Amino acid sequence: MKRWIGVALLTLATLTNAQTTPAKKELVAKLLQLQQPGIENVARGLVEQVAGRMMQDAGRVLQTQVPPEKREAIGKNIEASVRKYIDESTPLLRERAVKLAPSVIGAALEEKFTEDELKQLIAWNESPVNKKYQQALPEIQSGFLQKLVAEGRPVIEPKVQALEQSIRSALSSGVAASPVSKPASAAKPAAKPASK
């Protein structure tokens, strides 16, 4: 009997924590409002990540397949297209992220945190210490990233070079097999000199 009472109390406690009250919904909404800049940054980051990958791919093609005299003009055209993509896509994805946040992030917060914990999170987000931390974070991360690149380069660079060589080899074997890419002199075997 005591065991059943314990299970019932545990179940009741779980339901109470998972229960969404108007006060809890209000706390979640406030927390989401405080986190909105971060949510918007995630959206902007996704847009810029796609643009960055496209720029890298385009840069490789420019360097390897575009005649040198045309690279600058084509590069500027690509940069303008990428900037337009970022300028048009960022607000769209940012708007979607802000709309989506309550149903995804908000629902998770309601499920995983009690009202008291939400109050603590809000207090932390509004605290001067957190604001100072958020302001210092980009500089701290930048310093860390620079140090990581400097210290990681010696161990990663050989692997990058090996990967580049492997990709070049794979591409050159595909290009060499293509009849279009063969130079005209290689198309016909050289004539043998006449023997006397």
URRA-V350894 format. One record per residue. N is the residue number from 1. PHI is phi in radians with two decimals (none if undefined). Layout:
N&PHI, N&PHI
//
This chain:
1&none, 2&-1.10, 3&-1.08, 4&-1.15, 5&-1.15, 6&-1.07, 7&-1.11, 8&-1.10, 9&-1.15, 10&-1.11, 11&-1.09, 12&-1.09, 13&-1.12, 14&-1.12, 15&-1.12, 16&-1.14, 17&-1.18, 18&-1.42, 19&-1.13, 20&-1.78, 21&-1.83, 22&-1.00, 23&-1.13, 24&-1.17, 25&-1.05, 26&-1.14, 27&-1.10, 28&-1.10, 29&-1.06, 30&-1.15, 31&-1.11, 32&-1.11, 33&-1.11, 34&-1.15, 35&-1.59, 36&-0.98, 37&-1.02, 38&-1.17, 39&-1.11, 40&-1.14, 41&-1.12, 42&-1.08, 43&-1.09, 44&-1.08, 45&-1.06, 46&-1.11, 47&-1.09, 48&-1.19, 49&-1.12, 50&-1.09, 51&-1.09, 52&-1.09, 53&-1.09, 54&-1.13, 55&-1.13, 56&-1.10, 57&-1.08, 58&-1.12, 59&-1.08, 60&-1.12, 61&-1.15, 62&-0.98, 63&-1.25, 64&-1.85, 65&-2.20, 66&-1.90, 67&-1.02, 68&-0.93, 69&-1.21, 70&-1.80, 71&-1.06, 72&-1.09, 73&-1.11, 74&-1.17, 75&-1.04, 76&-1.11, 77&-1.10, 78&-1.14, 79&-1.03, 80&-1.11, 81&-1.14, 82&-1.16, 83&-1.06, 84&-1.08, 85&-1.00, 86&-1.09, 87&-1.10, 88&-1.48, 89&-1.43, 90&-1.01, 91&-1.10, 92&-1.13, 93&-1.25, 94&-1.08, 95&-1.08, 96&-1.11, 97&-1.10, 98&-1.15, 99&-1.23, 100&-1.36, 101&-0.92, 102&-1.07, 103&-1.36, 104&-1.84, 105&-1.18, 106&-1.04, 107&-1.08, 108&-1.15, 109&-1.09, 110&-1.07, 111&-1.30, 112&-1.69, 113&-2.17, 114&-1.46, 115&-1.03, 116&-1.08, 117&-1.14, 118&-1.10, 119&-1.07, 120&-1.14, 121&-1.09, 122&-1.11, 123&-1.03, 124&-1.11, 125&-1.11, 126&-1.54, 127&-1.24, 128&-1.05, 129&-1.12, 130&-1.13, 131&-1.08, 132&-1.12, 133&-1.05, 134&-1.11, 135&-1.23, 136&-1.41, 137&-0.99, 138&-1.02, 139&-1.16, 140&-1.10, 141&-1.13, 142&-1.10, 143&-1.07, 144&-1.11, 145&-1.08, 146&-1.07, 147&-1.16, 148&-1.10, 149&-1.10, 150&-1.08, 151&-1.39, 152&-1.49, 153&-0.95, 154&-1.04, 155&-1.55, 156&-1.62, 157&-0.93, 158&-1.06, 159&-1.22, 160&-1.11, 161&-1.09, 162&-1.12, 163&-1.13, 164&-1.03, 165&-1.10, 166&-1.08, 167&-1.16, 168&-1.02, 169&-1.10, 170&-1.10, 171&-1.19, 172&-1.18, 173&-1.19, 174&-1.27, 175&-1.25, 176&-1.11, 177&-1.36, 178&-1.40, 179&-1.17, 180&-1.21, 181&-1.50, 182&-1.31, 183&-1.14, 184&-1.05, 185&-1.19, 186&-1.51, 187&-1.20, 188&-2.00, 189&-1.17, 190&-1.14, 191&-1.20, 192&-1.36, 193&-1.16, 194&-1.18, 195&-1.61, 196&-1.90
//
